[in-house]
Amino acid sequence: MNIEREPRLELAADLADLQVEAFTLAERFNAHCELEVSAWSTSPAHELTALAGTQTILTVAPAGHRVDLFRGDIVDVSCNPEATGWRFSLLARSSSARHDRAPRCQIFSTHPDTAVALAEMPDFAALLRRLAVRAEDAALNVAVDALVQDRETDWAFLVRIAAALGARVRTDATESTVVLEMPGAALDPLHLAEQDIITGRLEAHDGLVAACAHRWQRRTGHIDGDVRVGGERAPGRALPSNSFIPTLDPMPTLARRHAAAWVAAQGDGTPRWHGTLRHLGPSLGAAVQLPGPWDIDSPLIVTRRVIRFTTQADTDPLSTEVSLEPPMAAGRCAELPPNSATVWLGQVLDAPSSPRRGEIAVRFPGSEDIDGQTAWCDTLHAFAGVDADGGTHGTWMVPKAYDWVLVLVSPASSARPVVLGALYKGEHDLEGVTGSDRAQRVIYAAGGLRLAMNTPERLVQLSAEASKGAALGELTLTREGELMVKAERGLGFLAGESGLRIDQDVVRSEVRMKVSGGLEVNDE
């Protein structure tokens, strides 16, 4: 099957079954907006209203599964409670000459049995009327990725908080804001009280993205603080040490190779430090470099990593969201070595803790770049080890003994190795694991995923294995930006002008991939 690359083509794909449906839509909107809405079924009831200017584009509500299109054009979405999950995604783009892109819609399933009717139709409402979706229940947990009013304004980072933590999201067209509300119990890493409600607000400010975070105590009705990320600080009260600080994405649109990250800390709410997100490519990750020394008493943690791999030279391939974890004392800010560094697989030793916070001892089997195959390493990214029941373990900054981690090593630099993240929860010391300077492999879990990294070619490979070790499929992301999909049925190549986007949520231990642009599947 060959699908020709076409500017108005959007794909809805089930990567598990390698099934792809594609459709195009005629120009229907005149609004200058770009909006993406995603919703899936969970237990709490939520509703979402997406607005462009003063016009309602879409409303998804649990009661009756109503889709309200263009203020009065009602479309029904049927749901079957026998299915285990579904996801609906709408991407509406401006049809103006400035953007030269027609409105488009993508619909894909989170369950292999979900039935989705897709067709090439000139009318957007008619397409939605033919949509058949089966869901577990009427409740919706809504996450929104919205680019509103102007392409230079990026709203995505607040939306991804909602995706990870299950928040209520709403937009306000008159104030051009996106507001989320969530219970404090959902923010356990931030150690908030269960009765506290966090409200985040996004605002466009001089072409940048600004965010306010308020901590509202339900017991007293008192708003403790005000903080903004990006742009200029608005007047606000002092932010307490345990207030919620939203995660941060590069601003404004990932088009810049280096994006300044401003975070307001305690005190009067003014920015106490700023850092530059340093991007090392999709295989090496990213780091936040601070001018140091830190003048805040909270370390930096990475709550979620978003990889955007594209063939466009002016688009940043990787962004990393960062936040502050107030309960921990200040850690050591590790500065990553240059791009010539090597990524190694290591196992955390069962050794006494270092007196310096953020240091762990790691063993590197077969490594020629590290003397004695053991070294003290600095932790930089958040650690998210996964237990057998799917829960996380360890602390945010320090993995447990025997856990396997990816470590960035620079043989030409005197800097300490830096732990980029955890890959596998180890239960005991594994002997006989070898490595080389060209490839690293690690088993996530028995019958799980295998990650292979070839550092010189900057190639990342993911393999899915059955419980007995039989290969079910293989995904390979090449340096040229191609995603090769190899399964029993054949070999496929996914590539496109808009490229590949990989979202990794370390809190929920989820990895999601989205491909837009063109698709070529070679059935060999």
N, C-alpha and C positions, 0 to 999 in steps of 0.2 A: 504494500500500500504506500503510495506516494502522495503527499499533500503539498501542493505548491505553496511556497512562501508568498504571502500576500498581506499588505498592511492591515487589512480589516479582518484577518483571520485570528481567531483565538481558539485554544485547545482546551478540552476537558478530558483528562486522561486518568485511567486507573493503572498506576504503574505496576501493581501486583499482578494483574492479568495482561498487561501490555495491550489494553484495549483503549482506543482513542476515538473520540467523536469530535467532529469539528463543524462549525457553522459560521455563517457571516450574517451581519445585520445591516440593513439600510440605515441611512442617516435619519435619525428621529429627534434627537435633542439639538437644541441651539444653545443650551447653557454652557458657559465656559467653566467646566468642572471636570474633575477626574475622581471617580469614586469607586471603591471596591468594598463590597459587603460580603462577609462570610458568616454563616450561622450553622450550628449543629445542635443535636438534641442532647440535653443532659437533664438533671432533675429540677434545678431551680427554674422558675418561670421568669423570662425576661422579654422585653420587647425592644425593637429598634426602629427608629425613624431616621432615614437618611435624607438630608436636605441639600439642595443646590440653589443658593440664592434664596428666593422666596418660594420655590417650587418643590413640592414633595416628589422625590423620585421613587422611593420604595419604602413600604412599611411592612415589617414582618412581626406578627403578634401571635402569641400562643392560642388565644381564643379564636377558633374557626380557621386557623392557618390562613389568614387573609393577607394577600399581597395588594397593597394600595398603590396603583401606578398613575401618575399624572393627576392626582387629586380627583378621584372619582372613577377611574378606570380600574375596577376591582377584578383581580384574577385569583382564582382558588388554587391552592396547592394541596393535593390530596396526600394523606399520610396513612401508612399501614403500621399498626403497632407490633406486627410480627417481626419486623426488621430490627436490627440492632443499632443502626445509626445512619445518619445521612448528613450531607453538607451541601449547602446552596451558596453559590458565589456569583455575584453580579459585578461586572466591571463596565461602567459607563464612562466613556471618554468624550471629550468635546469634539464636535464636528466642525469647529471653526477652522478658518484657513490657517490660523496661527499654529494649531496642533496637527491639522491635516490627518485626523484619525476619527473614524466613525465610532458610534457607540457599539459596545460589544458585551456579550454576556457569556460567562463560563459556568458550567454546572458539573460537578463531579461528586462521586460517592465516597463515603468512608466505609462502606460495607459492600462486599462483592455481590450480594444479592439485590442491591438497590437497583430499581428500574428507573432509568432516566431517559426521557424521550427528547431527542435532539434532532433538529431538522434545519435545513437552509430556508429561512423565511424572510420576506421583506419587512415584516411588521414585528416589532419587538413584543407588543402585547400578545399577539397571536402565538408567538413562540412560548411565552410563559403559560398561556392557556393549555398548551400541549405538554407541559411539564408534569410528570408523574413521579412523586417522591414518596418513599415509604420510610417512616420514622418510628422510633421506639415509643415515643410519647409526644404529647403536644408541647412539652416544655422546650424552650430554646435557650441555649447559652450562646450569646452573640459576641463575636469579635469583629472589629471594624478596622480596615486599613483605608484611610480616607485622605485624598489630596483635594482640598477644597479651595475654590476661588482661583488659585494661581499655582502653576506647576513649580514655582520656587518655594512653596510652603509644604513641608513634609510633616504629616500628622502621625506617622506610622508608629513611633516609639510608645506613645501612650496607649495606642490600640493594642499593641502586643502585650502590654501588661494585662489588659482585659482578657486576651486570649489565654494567657498562662494562669491567671488567677480567678477567672470566672466572674467578671464584673458586669454591672449594668452600664450600658453605654448609650448615650443619647447625644444628639447634636442640636445646636441652637443656631438657626440660620441668621437671625437678626444680629447676634453677637459674633457670628463666625467662629464658634467654639465647639469643641467636642468635650463632653463631660462624662467621666466614669465614676461610679460609686461601687464600693465593695465592702464587705464586712471585714473587720480587723482580723477575724479568725482565719481568713484565707491568706493572711500575710504572716504566717508563723515565723519565717526567717527574720522578719523585722520586729518580732517580739512585741506586737501590739495587743492591746486588750480586746477581747472578743466583742465587747459592746462599742468599740470605736469604729467609726465609719470614715473611710478615706475618700476624698473627692479630688480628682485631678481635673484640671481645665487647661485646654490648649488654646492658644491665641496666636494669630499672625501679627508680627511686629517687625516692621521695617525689613520685610523679606526673609526674616528668620522665624524660627519656631520658639515660642515661649511657653512655659508650663508653670502652673501654680499647683501646689499640693497643700491641702488643708487637712488637718487632723481634727475631726469633730468628735467630741466626747458626748455620747448619747446620754450619759447620766446628768451632765450639767448643761449640755447644749452649747458649750464653749468651743470656739475655734482657736486652736493654739498657735498656728503659724501660717506663714505664706512664703513660698519659695518658687523661684522661676529658673527654668533651664533654657539658656539661649536668650539672645536679645538683651534688653535692659531690664533691670529689676524695678518692679513696681513697688510703691509703698506697702509695707506689710509688717506684721508683728514679728517678734523674734521666733525662730523655729526651735522647738525643744529638741533635745538630743535624740529622742526616740521617735521622731516624726518620720513620716514616709517621704522619701525622695524618689521621684520617678526615674525610670531608666532612660538612657540617652542614646539616640541614634545620631550618626553624622548628619549635619545640616548643611544646606537646606535639602538637597535632593540626591545625595551620594555622588554628585558629579565632581566633587573636589577630592583630590587624592589625600589631602590632610584637612581634617575638620577640627576646629577648636571646640573643646567641650568645657562648658562652664557649669559649675555646680555650686549652689549656695549652701553653706554649712550653718553651724550654730551662730549665735550672736545676733547681729542686727539684720541678717538675711542677705548681706552683700556677698558677692562671690569671694571666697577665701583662696581659691586656687583655680587654675585652668590647666587642662591637659590637651595634648594632641593625640588623636587616634592614629596610630601608626599601623598601616596595613602591609602585611608581608605576603599576601597572596592566599588563595583558598587552602593551600596545604599547610601553611605555617601559622595561620591565625593572625591575631592583632594584639596590640598592647596599647595601653594608655600611658604616655610618658608625661611625668609631672616635672615642673621646674625644680622642685624639691629644695630644701627638705619640706616635708608635709607640715602644714600648720593647722591641720584638723586632727581630731583624735578618733577617726574612724578609717579603717582600711577600705580599699577599693575592691569590689567583687564584680564578677561578670555573671549576670543572671541569665543571659540568653545570647546566643551567637546567631547572626544572620549572614549567610553567605550568598552573594549575588555574583554569579559568574557570567560574563558577557563578552561578546566579541567586539563591543564598542570600546575604543581606547579611552574615551573620556568618561567612562562610568566606573565608579569604584567597585571592585569585586567583593569587598568584604566590609561589614560593619559589625561592631560589637557594642552591645548595650551594657552600660555600667551603672552601678548604684553604690550607695554607702550603706554599710551595715553598722549601725550605731553601737550595739552592745560590745563589739570587739575593740581592743586597743589598737593603736596605730601599728601597722606592719611595715616591713621593709619594701620599698618600691623597687621592683626589679626592672632594669632596663634591658630590653631585648637587644641582642647583637645584630649586626647587619644581615642582609638577605642571604649571605653566603653560609649561614648557620645550617646545621643539620638537626633534623628531628629524630630523636631516639626513643625507643621503647624501654622503660625501666620499671623495676618493681621496688616499692617502698620497703625499706628494711625494718625489721623489728628491733630498732635501736633506740637508745635514750634520746629524748627530745632535745633539740638544740636550745640553749638559753635564749636565743634570738627567735622571736615569734616569726612564723612564716618559713622556717627552714626545715627540710626533711632530708633524710639520708635515702639515696636511691641506688640500687644495683643495676648495672647495665651489662647484661650477658653478651659477650662477643664484641663489645665496643672497642675500637682501636683509638678512639678520640679521648678516652678518659682513663687516666692512670689508675691501675688497680680495679677498674670496672666498678668503682663505688665513689660517689661524690655527694657532698652536701649541695642541695638545690634550693633555690628560692621559689616560693609559690607566688603565682601572679593571678591566674584565673581562678574562678570558683571551682571547687571540687564537687562533683555530683556522682558519687558511687551509687550503684543500684543494687538493692537487696533482691533476694529470690522472689519476694512478694511484690516487687516493683517500687518499693519505697527507697528513699535516699538514706544514706548513712554517713557517719563521719561529721566533721564540721565544714563550714563553708570554705575554710582556707587550708586545712590540713587533712590529707587523706590518711586512712588507716594503714597499718602494717600489712604488707603483702598485696596491696592494691597496685594495679598496673597503671602507669601514667605515661603521657607523652611529654618529653623533655626537650627543650631547645638548647643545643650545645653549639658553641662557637669555638673551634680549635684555635683560631687565630686571636682570640680575645681572652683577656684575663678575667672577664666577667664570669660569675657563677652560672651554671646551667639553670634554666627557668622551666618550671613545671607549667605546661600549657593546659593540662586537663587530664582527667581520669578516663580510662577506657574500660576497665574491667575490674570487678570486685573480686579480689583474691582471698581465699580462705586459708591457704598454706603456701609455703615456699615451693615454687616450681623449679626444679632443676632441669638442665638440658635445653633451656631455651636459648637459641642462638640468634644473632643479628649480624648485619653488615652495614656498610655505609651507603648501600644502594637500595635496600628494601627493609621494611619493618612489617611484621605481621602480629596481630593479636586477636585472640578469640574473645568476643564480648561475653559469651556464655555458651554452655553446651547446646549445640543445635541452633546457635544464633548467628550473628553477623561477624564477618572477618574484615578487618581493615588492613589494607596493604598500602604502604606509602613508598614511592620511589622519588626520593628527594631531588636528585639532579634534574630529572625531567618534570618535577613538580606534578606528579601524577598521583591521584587518589583513587583507590579502588575499594569498592564494597562488595562483598560476596555473601549471599544467603545460603545457609546450609541446613539440610534436614537433620533430624535427631541422630541419624546414623552416619552423618558426614557427607551424604550425597548432595552435590551442588544443585540448588534449585534455580539460581539465577545470579547474575553478576552485573554490577554497575561500575563503570569505569569513567572517571572524569579526567580527560586528557588536558594537557597544557594548552592545546589549541581551543579549548572550550567545548569539546564534544563530550556528550554523555553516551557511552556505549552500554547498551543493555543486551546482555547475553543470557539466554534461557534455553530450556530444552527445545522450544519451538523454533528458535532461530536467533539471529543476531540483529540488534537494532541500534541505530545511531540517532540520538536526539540532539538537535542543534537548532539555533535560530538567532535572528538579529536581536531579539529581546533577551535571549540567553536563558540560562538556568538559574533558578533561585532555590537555595536550600536553607530551610529554617530549622535550627536545632534549639530546642527548649530544654535546657539542662535541668530545670526544676521539675518538669513533667516527664523528662526522659523521652522526648518525642523528636522525631526527625521528619520533616515534611519537605517534599520537592515539588516545584511547580515549573513547568516548561511552557514558554510562549514563543511564538515565532513560527518557524517551519518544522516539519517532522518528516523524517525519512525512516522507514522500516524496511530492512532487507531480510526477507524470509528465506534464510538458507537452510 
